[in-house]
Amino acid sequence: MSDLNPPPDEPLPDQSRARMRAELLETAQAPSRSRRWLVPAGVAAAVVLVAALTAWAVQLGPGEESGGPAVAPTSAPTPEPTPEPEPTATGPEDPDDPGDHWAGHGPCAQELRHPLPGAELAASFDEHTSFWVKGDRFALCDQRDRTTVQGPRSLEPAEQVDTYAVSSVYTASGEVTRVAGGVVPDGAMAFDVAYTFPDGQTVRAETTEGGGHTWWRVVHTYETAGNEMKQPPIEVTVSYSGVQEHYALDWGPHTCAQVNHGC
């Protein structure tokens, strides 16, 4: 049978007891090397953690939250309102102002801005018919129901049928006004122009002076009688310096001399 009782404690020698006490005191008073290593390691880890958090916050930007990749906000641009142009107040006689009117309803200076730009008034018969000159060319302008400008011609007239073409303005009442005019040739003696119209009337030209030239004009208003193509042509007789010429105006080519609106 075994003895279960432990053996009695044996007393330590005084020398061993003193050595153990000295070792314990030395261990308790000396700082632990593991403790010295843990302190700088913890500081370094904190520094690394702060730097990582700072970089993460910079990448996210102000006002952004974590949880997904940063996406730049997008928004549709607000269109700027387009300012409406202010109307310019210019007088109706300004030839550079296109004005607000239908073709044939402006003053002569305005209607001439395309066929003879820069033309200046040379002579007037009355409030209706005037002649405008630019360089070596002129244009007749007639203002009645509509402003009618004839095509520019040379100040040295050629003796041909085109020189005596008429402009035509029709009215809703069934009337037509024919207008012709031009420059009397320099040195012409006893100048005379006479137009015979389909209504049987013969109208002789009247003359006036202006801009260093003598000008002639014929105006006649009458009722149209159906299809004018079936009417007798307008006849013209020109006489000066002992010479007489006769012309028959073709319907269309010689009866629509205006250039700023149609017949």
C-alpha positions as CSV (number, residue, x, y, z in Angstrom):
1,M,0.0,0.0,0.0
2,S,1.3,3.4,-1.1
3,D,1.8,6.4,1.3
4,L,-0.5,9.2,0.1
5,N,0.8,11.8,2.5
6,P,3.3,14.3,1.0
7,P,6.7,14.4,2.5
8,P,7.3,17.2,5.0
9,D,8.7,20.5,3.8
10,E,12.4,20.7,4.1
11,P,13.7,24.0,5.3
12,L,15.7,26.0,2.7
13,P,19.1,27.0,3.6
14,D,19.6,30.6,4.6
15,Q,21.9,31.2,1.6
16,S,19.4,29.9,-1.0
17,R,16.6,31.9,0.6
18,A,18.6,35.2,0.4
19,R,19.6,34.6,-3.2
20,M,15.9,34.0,-4.3
21,R,14.8,37.1,-2.4
22,A,17.5,39.2,-4.3
23,E,16.5,37.9,-7.7
24,L,12.8,38.7,-7.0
25,L,13.6,42.2,-5.9
26,E,15.8,42.8,-9.0
27,T,13.1,41.5,-11.3
28,A,10.4,43.7,-9.7
29,Q,12.5,46.9,-9.9
30,A,13.8,46.5,-13.5
31,P,11.5,47.7,-16.4
32,S,10.3,45.0,-18.6
33,R,11.8,44.8,-22.2
34,S,8.4,43.8,-23.6
35,R,6.8,46.8,-22.0
36,R,9.5,49.1,-23.5
37,W,8.8,47.6,-27.0
38,L,5.0,47.9,-26.8
39,V,4.9,51.6,-26.1
40,P,6.7,52.8,-29.3
41,A,5.0,50.1,-31.3
42,G,1.6,51.4,-30.1
43,V,2.6,55.0,-31.0
44,A,3.7,54.0,-34.5
45,A,0.5,52.1,-35.1
46,A,-1.5,55.1,-34.0
47,V,0.4,57.3,-36.4
48,V,-0.2,54.9,-39.3
49,L,-3.9,54.7,-38.4
50,V,-4.2,58.5,-38.4
51,A,-2.4,58.9,-41.7
52,A,-4.6,56.2,-43.3
53,L,-7.8,57.9,-42.0
54,T,-6.7,61.3,-43.3
55,A,-5.9,59.9,-46.8
56,W,-9.3,58.2,-46.8
57,A,-11.1,61.4,-45.9
58,V,-9.3,63.4,-48.5
59,Q,-10.3,60.9,-51.2
60,L,-14.0,61.0,-50.2
61,G,-14.1,64.8,-50.2
62,P,-16.3,67.0,-48.0
63,G,-19.9,65.9,-47.4
64,E,-19.3,62.3,-48.7
65,E,-19.9,59.1,-46.7
66,S,-18.1,55.8,-46.8
67,G,-19.8,52.7,-48.1
68,G,-19.0,52.9,-51.8
69,P,-16.7,54.5,-54.4
70,A,-16.8,58.3,-54.6
71,V,-18.8,59.6,-57.5
72,A,-18.7,63.2,-58.6
73,P,-22.1,64.8,-58.5
74,T,-23.6,65.7,-61.9
75,S,-26.4,68.2,-62.6
76,A,-27.9,69.5,-65.8
77,P,-26.7,73.0,-66.7
78,T,-29.3,75.7,-66.3
79,P,-29.7,77.5,-69.7
80,E,-29.1,81.2,-69.7
81,P,-32.1,83.2,-70.8
82,T,-31.6,84.9,-74.2
83,P,-32.2,88.6,-74.0
84,E,-34.5,89.9,-76.7
85,P,-33.1,92.6,-79.0
86,E,-34.4,96.0,-78.4
87,P,-36.0,97.7,-81.4
88,T,-34.1,100.6,-82.9
89,A,-35.9,103.7,-83.5
90,T,-35.0,105.0,-86.9
91,G,-36.9,107.4,-89.1
92,P,-38.8,106.1,-92.1
93,E,-36.6,108.1,-94.5
94,D,-33.5,106.3,-93.4
95,P,-32.3,104.3,-96.5
96,D,-30.1,102.0,-94.4
97,D,-33.1,100.9,-92.3
98,P,-34.9,98.0,-93.8
99,G,-38.0,99.1,-91.9
100,D,-41.1,97.1,-91.1
101,H,-43.1,97.1,-94.3
102,W,-44.1,95.1,-97.3
103,A,-42.1,95.6,-100.5
104,G,-43.5,98.7,-102.3
105,H,-44.8,100.4,-99.1
106,G,-41.7,102.3,-98.0
107,P,-40.5,105.8,-99.0
108,C,-38.4,106.1,-102.2
109,A,-35.1,106.4,-100.3
110,Q,-35.8,103.1,-98.6
111,E,-37.1,101.3,-101.7
112,L,-34.0,102.3,-103.6
113,R,-31.5,100.7,-101.2
114,H,-31.2,97.6,-103.3
115,P,-31.6,98.6,-107.0
116,L,-29.6,101.8,-106.6
117,P,-28.0,102.1,-103.1
118,G,-26.7,105.5,-102.2
119,A,-28.8,107.3,-104.8
120,E,-29.7,111.0,-104.1
121,L,-32.7,112.9,-105.1
122,A,-32.1,114.9,-108.3
123,A,-35.6,116.2,-109.4
124,S,-39.3,115.9,-108.5
125,F,-42.4,116.6,-110.6
126,D,-44.7,116.6,-107.6
127,E,-45.3,114.5,-104.4
128,H,-45.6,111.4,-106.6
129,T,-42.8,111.1,-109.2
130,S,-39.1,111.8,-108.5
131,F,-35.7,110.9,-110.1
132,W,-32.7,109.7,-108.1
133,V,-29.1,109.6,-109.3
134,K,-26.0,107.7,-108.3
135,G,-22.9,108.1,-110.5
136,D,-23.9,107.8,-114.2
137,R,-27.2,106.1,-113.5
138,F,-30.6,107.1,-112.4
139,A,-33.9,105.5,-111.3
140,L,-37.5,106.8,-111.4
141,C,-39.6,106.4,-108.2
142,D,-43.4,106.9,-108.2
143,Q,-45.4,106.9,-105.0
144,R,-49.2,106.3,-105.3
145,D,-51.0,103.3,-104.0
146,R,-47.6,101.7,-103.9
147,T,-44.0,102.9,-104.1
148,T,-42.7,101.8,-107.5
149,V,-39.1,102.0,-108.4
150,Q,-38.1,101.4,-112.0
151,G,-34.8,99.7,-113.0
152,P,-31.7,101.9,-113.0
153,R,-30.7,103.3,-116.5
154,S,-27.9,105.3,-117.9
155,L,-28.0,109.1,-117.8
156,E,-27.1,109.0,-121.5
157,P,-30.4,107.4,-122.9
158,A,-30.2,105.0,-125.8
159,E,-32.8,105.4,-128.6
160,Q,-34.5,102.0,-128.2
161,V,-37.8,100.6,-126.9
162,D,-36.5,99.8,-123.5
163,T,-35.9,103.5,-122.8
164,Y,-39.7,104.0,-122.9
165,A,-40.9,101.0,-120.9
166,V,-43.7,101.7,-118.4
167,S,-44.2,100.5,-114.8
168,S,-47.7,99.3,-114.0
169,V,-49.6,99.4,-110.7
170,Y,-53.1,97.7,-110.6
171,T,-55.8,98.4,-108.1
172,A,-58.6,96.3,-106.7
173,S,-61.1,98.5,-108.4
174,G,-59.8,97.3,-111.8
175,E,-57.7,100.3,-112.7
176,V,-54.1,100.4,-113.7
177,T,-51.6,103.3,-113.6
178,R,-48.8,103.4,-116.2
179,V,-45.8,105.6,-115.5
180,A,-42.8,106.3,-117.8
181,G,-40.0,108.8,-117.6
182,G,-36.3,109.5,-118.2
183,V,-33.7,112.0,-119.2
184,V,-34.0,114.3,-122.2
185,P,-30.9,113.7,-124.4
186,D,-28.4,116.5,-124.1
187,G,-28.7,119.0,-127.0
188,A,-32.1,117.6,-128.1
189,M,-34.2,120.3,-129.8
190,A,-38.1,120.3,-129.5
191,F,-38.1,117.0,-127.5
192,D,-41.5,115.4,-127.3
193,V,-42.8,112.0,-126.2
194,A,-46.4,110.8,-126.7
195,Y,-48.0,107.6,-125.4
196,T,-51.2,106.1,-126.8
197,F,-52.9,103.7,-124.5
198,P,-55.4,100.9,-125.1
199,D,-58.3,103.1,-123.9
200,G,-57.6,105.4,-126.8
201,Q,-56.1,108.2,-124.8
202,T,-52.8,109.9,-125.9
203,V,-50.7,111.5,-123.2
204,R,-47.8,113.8,-123.9
205,A,-44.8,114.0,-121.6
206,E,-44.2,116.9,-119.3
207,T,-40.6,118.0,-118.3
208,T,-38.8,119.5,-115.4
209,E,-35.2,120.5,-114.5
210,G,-33.0,119.2,-111.7
211,G,-29.5,117.9,-111.0
212,G,-28.1,119.4,-114.2
213,H,-30.5,117.5,-116.4
214,T,-33.9,117.8,-118.1
215,W,-36.4,115.0,-117.1
216,W,-39.6,113.9,-118.8
217,R,-42.6,111.9,-117.4
218,V,-45.8,110.4,-118.6
219,V,-48.6,109.1,-116.2
220,H,-51.9,107.7,-117.1
221,T,-54.6,105.8,-115.1
222,Y,-57.5,103.9,-116.8
223,E,-59.7,100.9,-116.4
224,T,-58.4,97.6,-117.6
225,A,-60.6,95.7,-120.1
226,G,-60.1,92.0,-119.4
227,N,-57.0,90.2,-120.6
228,E,-54.6,93.0,-121.7
229,M,-52.6,90.5,-123.8
230,K,-55.6,90.7,-126.2
231,Q,-55.6,94.5,-126.1
232,P,-53.7,96.7,-128.6
233,P,-50.2,97.5,-127.4
234,I,-49.2,100.9,-126.0
235,E,-47.8,103.0,-128.8
236,V,-44.9,105.5,-128.2
237,T,-43.9,108.3,-130.6
238,V,-40.6,110.2,-129.9
239,S,-39.7,113.4,-131.7
240,Y,-36.7,115.7,-131.2
241,S,-34.2,117.5,-133.4
242,G,-36.3,116.8,-136.5
243,V,-36.2,113.0,-135.9
244,Q,-39.3,110.9,-135.1
245,E,-39.3,107.3,-133.8
246,H,-42.3,104.9,-133.2
247,Y,-42.3,102.0,-130.7
248,A,-44.9,99.4,-129.7
249,L,-44.5,98.1,-126.1
250,D,-44.7,94.4,-125.6
251,W,-47.0,93.3,-122.8
252,G,-44.8,92.1,-119.9
253,P,-41.3,92.9,-121.0
254,H,-42.0,96.6,-121.6
255,T,-45.0,97.1,-119.3
256,C,-43.5,95.9,-116.0
257,A,-40.5,98.2,-115.6
258,Q,-40.5,98.1,-111.8
259,V,-37.9,96.2,-109.8
260,N,-39.0,96.5,-106.2
261,H,-42.3,94.6,-106.6
262,G,-44.2,92.7,-109.2
263,C,-47.0,93.8,-111.6
